Amino acid sequence: MSRLLLFVALMLMALRVECSAQERGFNLVVVGDTQPQTEAQIAELEGSLLPQIRTIVEEYRATGCPTAVILTGDVVWDTMEFLPRVKAMFESLEVPVYAVIGNHDHPANVVDNEPLAKENYEAVFGDRYYTFALGDTRFFALDNIRYTDHDNYTIGVDRKQLRWLRRAMRKVGTEERVAVLMHAPAVNYRMGEEVLDYARKIIDIVGDRELHFITGHRHRHATAYIAEGIIEHSVAQVNGNLWFAPICSDGTPRGVFCIEERDGEWMWQHRVLGERADYQLVAWSEGEVCGHEEYVVAKVIGWDREWRVEWQENGVMMGAMEQIEICDPDYMRYVEEEADYSDIIMARLRRSAYPHRHYFRCRRTAENSEITIVATDRFGREFRLSVE
């Protein structure tokens, strides 16, 4: 073989190795509870939110790794006629789109007829439970809404799905990661992250494999560490608080939950729409947060218990910031000073606000000093924000 042919052959081998390495990973953009109820909301989804999601999708596609979108259910808000339109919007991103059924994806006028209540969703999205693979992860989408009528449904997975999952799991290697996609959570967050009974059955079926639940429904961001190797990612609503506030009631800005797999390992974060990937911190100076007027207060957007949140003063490391539990100052300011809706909606906006733990505070030791917040996530990524 000539030197030229040998060089070409080696280059082709190198390209194949590179592509093979890329195909082992993936990018996943998880969109929480799109839930349009009116023409104005669906227009905002298509004209405002979708282009910002597209920017993230295109950024991921440029990595060369397969990229997909997941819709966590409540694709619409009792408006079955919007289902095809929402699906078409996300398919316009030109990546695979996977969805699960939510409680609001059932027509409100159907009572005591669960098969009929699911027909609209199935006609658009197909099977309510199915499996697919990306990278080193096997995904299982399940229907965990047991629907009676609009105001009466329970959370759980029926025996038929559990039998199907058990059979499917026999074909999944013991070293393969498993991700279960559902609308409602596996954990009762009001009871200190107590695992629900139906989710325990799923955990038993999955066995010793690494397991991630990916869910919506709560409209808030949370990461629940259920047990070693078992995590739930509760994805915040992409449109803020039910389209009525530009931020979720827990303070999570409009955004999507992004999962990246590289060389078999997962990384994840909440990506704020319209911002760079490193936008993870918000801060308020002294006097701006009620009850904490003497402190600089910071919000760590994608926080979970594996984060480390510290502060510097004039470049000197001062240690860990003090964690506090408060209602989001920006959300409360919006509700009390900017929102102008009916009394029913205003009551809902106020009622849905609740204290969250992704806030931290520190007190200056010198007047007019420069404060720098340094937050490091579980993957070692560091995020900084300076406050004068």
C-alpha positions as CSV (number, residue, x, y, z in Angstrom):
1,M,0.0,0.0,0.0
2,S,1.3,3.4,-0.9
3,R,2.0,6.0,1.7
4,L,-0.9,8.2,0.4
5,L,-3.4,5.3,0.6
6,L,-2.1,4.4,4.0
7,F,-2.6,8.0,5.2
8,V,-6.2,8.1,3.8
9,A,-7.0,4.7,5.4
10,L,-5.7,5.9,8.8
11,M,-7.7,9.2,8.5
12,L,-10.9,7.2,7.7
13,M,-10.2,5.0,10.7
14,A,-9.8,8.0,12.9
15,L,-13.0,9.5,11.6
16,R,-14.9,6.3,12.4
17,V,-13.5,6.2,15.9
18,E,-14.5,9.8,16.5
19,C,-18.0,9.2,15.2
20,S,-18.3,6.0,17.3
21,A,-17.3,7.9,20.4
22,Q,-19.8,10.7,19.7
23,E,-22.6,8.2,19.2
24,R,-22.0,6.8,22.7
25,G,-23.3,10.0,24.1
26,F,-26.5,12.0,23.8
27,N,-28.2,15.3,24.7
28,L,-31.6,15.4,26.1
29,V,-33.8,18.5,26.4
30,V,-36.6,17.9,28.8
31,V,-39.6,20.3,28.5
32,G,-41.9,20.5,31.5
33,D,-45.7,20.9,31.3
34,T,-46.1,23.1,28.2
35,Q,-49.9,23.2,29.0
36,P,-51.3,25.9,26.6
37,Q,-55.0,26.5,27.2
38,T,-55.7,29.5,25.0
39,E,-54.7,30.7,21.5
40,A,-52.6,33.4,23.1
41,Q,-50.7,30.9,25.1
42,I,-50.1,28.6,22.1
43,A,-48.9,31.6,20.1
44,E,-46.5,32.5,22.9
45,L,-45.2,28.9,23.0
46,E,-44.6,28.9,19.2
47,G,-43.4,32.5,18.9
48,S,-41.3,33.0,22.0
49,L,-40.5,29.8,24.0
50,L,-39.9,27.5,21.1
51,P,-37.3,29.7,19.4
52,Q,-35.3,29.8,22.7
53,I,-35.6,26.0,23.0
54,R,-34.4,25.7,19.4
55,T,-31.3,27.7,20.3
56,I,-30.4,25.1,23.0
57,V,-31.3,22.2,20.7
58,E,-29.1,23.5,17.9
59,E,-26.2,24.1,20.3
60,Y,-26.5,20.4,21.3
61,R,-26.8,19.2,17.7
62,A,-23.5,20.9,17.0
63,T,-21.8,18.6,19.4
64,G,-22.3,15.7,17.0
65,C,-24.1,13.6,19.6
66,P,-27.7,12.5,19.1
67,T,-30.2,15.0,20.6
68,A,-33.8,14.5,21.5
69,V,-36.7,16.3,23.3
70,I,-38.9,14.9,26.0
71,L,-42.3,16.4,26.9
72,T,-43.2,15.5,30.5
73,G,-46.9,15.5,30.1
74,D,-49.7,18.1,30.4
75,V,-48.7,18.8,26.8
76,V,-52.0,20.8,26.7
77,W,-54.4,22.2,29.3
78,D,-57.6,20.3,28.6
79,T,-57.5,21.5,25.1
80,M,-57.3,18.3,23.0
81,E,-57.4,20.3,19.7
82,F,-54.0,21.7,20.6
83,L,-52.3,18.3,20.8
84,P,-51.4,18.0,17.1
85,R,-50.2,21.6,17.0
86,V,-47.9,21.3,20.0
87,K,-46.5,18.0,18.6
88,A,-45.8,19.7,15.2
89,M,-44.1,22.6,16.9
90,F,-41.6,20.4,18.7
91,E,-41.1,18.1,15.7
92,S,-40.1,21.3,13.8
93,L,-36.9,21.2,15.9
94,E,-35.9,18.2,13.7
95,V,-34.9,15.9,16.5
96,P,-36.8,12.9,18.0
97,V,-39.6,14.0,20.3
98,Y,-40.8,11.6,23.1
99,A,-43.8,12.4,25.3
100,V,-45.8,11.0,28.2
101,I,-49.4,11.6,29.0
102,G,-50.5,14.0,31.8
103,N,-53.7,14.5,33.7
104,H,-54.6,17.5,31.5
105,D,-54.1,15.5,28.3
106,H,-57.5,13.9,29.0
107,P,-60.7,15.7,27.8
108,A,-62.4,17.3,30.8
109,N,-65.9,16.2,29.6
110,V,-65.1,12.4,29.8
111,V,-66.2,10.7,33.0
112,D,-65.7,7.1,34.2
113,N,-64.2,6.0,30.9
114,E,-60.5,6.0,31.0
115,P,-59.9,4.4,27.6
116,L,-62.0,7.1,25.9
117,A,-60.2,9.8,27.9
118,K,-56.9,8.6,26.5
119,E,-58.0,8.4,22.8
120,N,-57.1,11.9,21.8
121,Y,-53.6,11.6,23.2
122,E,-53.0,8.2,21.6
123,A,-54.3,9.4,18.2
124,V,-51.5,12.1,18.2
125,F,-48.6,10.6,20.2
126,G,-49.3,6.8,19.9
127,D,-48.6,4.4,22.7
128,R,-48.7,5.7,26.3
129,Y,-45.9,3.3,27.4
130,Y,-42.9,2.4,25.3
131,T,-39.1,2.1,25.4
132,F,-36.2,3.5,23.4
133,A,-32.4,3.7,23.9
134,L,-30.0,6.6,23.7
135,G,-26.3,6.1,24.4
136,D,-25.8,3.8,27.4
137,T,-29.3,4.4,28.8
138,R,-32.5,2.5,28.2
139,F,-35.6,4.7,28.6
140,F,-39.1,3.6,29.6
141,A,-42.1,5.9,29.2
142,L,-45.0,5.1,31.4
143,D,-48.5,6.4,32.0
144,N,-48.9,7.0,35.7
145,I,-52.3,8.9,35.6
146,R,-55.3,6.8,36.6
147,Y,-58.0,9.0,35.3
148,T,-61.7,9.1,36.4
149,D,-62.6,12.6,35.5
150,H,-61.1,16.1,35.4
151,D,-61.1,16.5,39.1
152,N,-60.6,12.9,40.1
153,Y,-57.5,11.0,39.2
154,T,-54.8,9.1,41.2
155,I,-51.1,8.5,40.6
156,G,-50.0,5.0,39.8
157,V,-48.9,2.5,37.2
158,D,-51.3,-0.3,36.4
159,R,-50.4,-4.0,36.4
160,K,-50.4,-4.3,32.7
161,Q,-47.6,-1.8,32.4
162,L,-45.7,-3.3,35.3
163,R,-45.8,-6.8,33.6
164,W,-44.6,-5.2,30.4
165,L,-41.8,-3.4,32.2
166,R,-40.8,-6.7,34.0
167,R,-40.6,-8.5,30.7
168,A,-38.7,-5.7,29.0
169,M,-36.2,-5.5,31.8
170,R,-35.0,-9.0,31.1
171,K,-33.4,-7.7,27.9
172,V,-31.6,-4.8,29.7
173,G,-28.1,-5.5,30.8
174,T,-27.3,-5.3,34.5
175,E,-24.8,-2.5,33.8
176,E,-27.1,-0.5,31.7
177,R,-28.6,2.7,33.1
178,V,-32.4,2.9,33.2
179,A,-34.5,6.1,33.0
180,V,-38.2,6.1,33.6
181,L,-40.3,8.9,32.1
182,M,-43.6,9.8,33.7
183,H,-45.8,12.8,34.3
184,A,-46.4,12.7,38.0
185,P,-43.6,12.2,40.5
186,A,-42.3,9.0,42.1
187,V,-41.8,10.9,45.3
188,N,-44.2,12.7,47.7
189,Y,-42.3,16.0,48.2
190,R,-44.7,17.1,50.9
191,M,-43.6,14.1,53.0
192,G,-39.8,14.6,52.9
193,E,-39.3,12.9,49.6
194,E,-41.2,9.8,50.6
195,V,-41.2,7.2,47.7
196,L,-44.7,6.4,46.6
197,D,-45.8,2.7,46.7
198,Y,-46.2,2.4,42.9
199,A,-42.6,3.8,42.4
200,R,-41.2,1.2,44.8
201,K,-42.6,-1.5,42.5
202,I,-40.8,0.0,39.6
203,I,-37.6,0.2,41.6
204,D,-37.9,-3.5,42.5
205,I,-38.3,-4.4,38.9
206,V,-35.3,-2.3,37.8
207,G,-33.2,-4.0,40.4
208,D,-29.6,-3.0,41.0
209,R,-29.3,-0.9,37.9
210,E,-28.8,2.8,38.1
211,L,-32.2,4.4,37.9
212,H,-33.4,7.9,37.1
213,F,-37.0,9.1,37.2
214,I,-37.8,12.1,35.0
215,T,-41.1,13.7,35.8
216,G,-43.1,16.9,35.7
217,H,-46.6,17.8,37.1
218,R,-45.3,19.8,40.1
219,H,-44.2,22.8,38.0
220,R,-41.1,23.1,40.2
221,H,-37.5,22.0,40.0
222,A,-36.2,19.4,42.4
223,T,-33.7,16.6,42.6
224,A,-34.6,13.8,45.0
225,Y,-31.9,11.3,46.0
226,I,-34.1,8.3,46.7
227,A,-31.2,5.8,47.4
228,E,-27.8,5.0,46.2
229,G,-28.0,5.1,42.4
230,I,-31.7,6.1,42.3
231,I,-32.6,9.8,41.6
232,E,-35.7,11.6,40.6
233,H,-35.5,14.8,38.4
234,S,-38.6,16.8,38.9
235,V,-38.7,19.3,36.0
236,A,-40.1,22.8,36.4
237,Q,-42.8,24.1,34.1
238,V,-41.3,25.7,30.9
239,N,-43.7,28.6,30.8
240,G,-43.3,29.8,34.4
241,N,-46.3,29.5,36.6
242,L,-49.2,28.3,34.3
243,W,-48.4,31.1,31.8
244,F,-49.5,33.7,34.4
245,A,-46.0,34.4,35.8
246,P,-42.7,34.5,34.0
247,I,-41.1,32.4,36.7
248,C,-42.2,29.3,38.5
249,S,-43.6,29.6,42.0
250,D,-40.4,28.1,43.5
251,G,-38.3,30.8,41.8
252,T,-37.1,28.6,38.9
253,P,-36.9,30.8,35.8
254,R,-38.5,29.7,32.5
255,G,-36.3,27.0,31.1
256,V,-35.7,23.3,30.3
257,F,-33.9,20.5,32.0
258,C,-30.9,19.3,30.1
259,I,-29.2,15.9,30.4
260,E,-25.9,15.2,28.7
261,E,-24.4,11.7,28.5
262,R,-20.7,11.4,27.7
263,D,-18.6,8.2,27.8
264,G,-21.4,6.6,29.8
265,E,-21.7,9.3,32.5
266,W,-24.6,11.7,33.0
267,M,-24.5,15.4,33.7
268,W,-27.5,17.6,34.1
269,Q,-28.7,21.2,34.8
270,H,-31.6,23.5,34.4
271,R,-31.1,25.8,31.4
272,V,-32.7,29.2,31.6
273,L,-34.3,30.2,28.3
274,G,-32.6,33.1,26.6
275,E,-29.4,32.8,28.8
276,R,-26.1,31.1,28.5
277,A,-25.5,27.7,30.0
278,D,-23.5,29.2,32.9
279,Y,-26.4,31.4,34.0
280,Q,-27.2,29.6,37.4
281,L,-27.1,32.4,40.0
282,V,-29.3,35.4,40.9
283,A,-28.4,37.7,43.8
284,W,-30.1,40.5,45.8
285,S,-28.2,43.2,47.7
286,E,-28.9,44.3,51.2
287,G,-32.3,45.7,51.8
288,E,-33.9,43.9,48.8
289,V,-35.2,40.7,50.5
290,C,-37.8,41.1,53.3
291,G,-36.6,39.5,56.5
292,H,-33.0,39.4,55.4
293,E,-32.3,43.1,54.9
294,E,-28.8,43.0,56.3
295,Y,-27.6,40.2,54.0
296,V,-26.7,39.6,50.4
297,V,-29.0,36.8,49.3
298,A,-28.4,34.4,46.4
299,K,-30.5,31.9,44.5
300,V,-28.8,28.9,43.0
301,I,-31.2,28.0,40.2
302,G,-30.4,24.3,39.7
303,W,-29.4,23.6,43.3
304,D,-29.6,20.2,45.0
305,R,-27.9,18.9,48.1
306,E,-24.7,18.0,46.2
307,W,-23.9,21.6,45.4
308,R,-21.4,23.7,47.4
309,V,-22.2,27.4,47.8
310,E,-19.5,29.7,49.1
311,W,-18.7,33.4,49.1
312,Q,-15.7,35.6,48.7
313,E,-15.2,39.2,50.0
314,N,-12.7,41.3,48.2
315,G,-11.2,38.2,46.8
316,V,-10.8,36.4,50.1
317,M,-12.7,33.1,50.5
318,M,-15.1,33.4,53.5
319,G,-16.5,29.9,53.5
320,A,-20.0,28.5,53.0
321,M,-23.0,30.7,52.7
322,E,-25.8,30.2,55.1
323,Q,-28.8,28.3,53.6
324,I,-32.2,29.8,54.1
325,E,-35.7,28.8,53.1
326,I,-37.8,31.6,51.6
327,C,-40.4,32.4,48.9
328,D,-38.7,33.8,45.8
329,P,-38.3,37.6,46.0
330,D,-38.7,38.1,42.3
331,Y,-41.8,35.9,42.1
332,M,-43.5,37.7,45.0
333,R,-42.6,41.1,43.6
334,Y,-44.1,40.1,40.3
335,V,-47.3,38.9,41.9
336,E,-47.7,41.9,44.2
337,E,-46.6,44.7,41.9
338,E,-46.9,43.6,38.3
339,A,-49.5,40.8,37.8
340,D,-53.0,42.0,36.8
341,Y,-55.4,39.1,36.5
342,S,-58.8,38.1,37.8
343,D,-59.2,37.6,41.6
344,I,-59.3,33.8,41.0
345,I,-55.9,33.8,39.2
346,M,-54.3,36.2,41.6
347,A,-55.4,34.0,44.5
348,R,-53.8,31.0,42.7
349,L,-50.6,32.8,42.1
350,R,-50.3,33.7,45.8
351,R,-51.4,30.3,46.9
352,S,-48.8,28.5,44.9
353,A,-45.8,30.4,46.4
354,Y,-44.0,28.4,49.0
355,P,-40.6,28.6,50.6
356,H,-37.7,26.8,48.9
357,R,-34.2,25.8,50.0
358,H,-32.1,27.0,47.0
359,Y,-31.4,30.4,48.7
360,F,-28.3,31.4,50.6
361,R,-27.1,34.5,52.4
362,C,-24.0,36.2,53.7
363,R,-23.2,39.4,55.6
364,R,-20.4,41.8,54.6
365,T,-17.7,42.4,57.1
366,A,-16.6,45.7,55.4
367,E,-18.7,48.4,54.0
368,N,-18.9,48.6,50.2
369,S,-16.8,45.4,49.8
370,E,-17.2,43.3,46.7
371,I,-19.0,40.0,47.2
372,T,-18.5,37.1,44.9
373,I,-20.8,34.1,45.1
374,V,-19.1,30.8,44.1
375,A,-21.4,27.8,43.5
376,T,-20.1,24.4,42.5
377,D,-22.4,21.6,41.3
378,R,-21.9,17.9,41.8
379,F,-20.0,17.6,38.5
380,G,-17.4,20.2,39.6
381,R,-18.8,23.0,37.4
382,E,-18.2,26.3,39.0
383,F,-20.5,29.3,38.6
384,R,-19.6,32.8,39.9
385,L,-21.5,36.1,40.4
386,S,-20.2,39.3,41.8
387,V,-22.3,41.7,43.9
388,E,-21.1,45.2,44.7
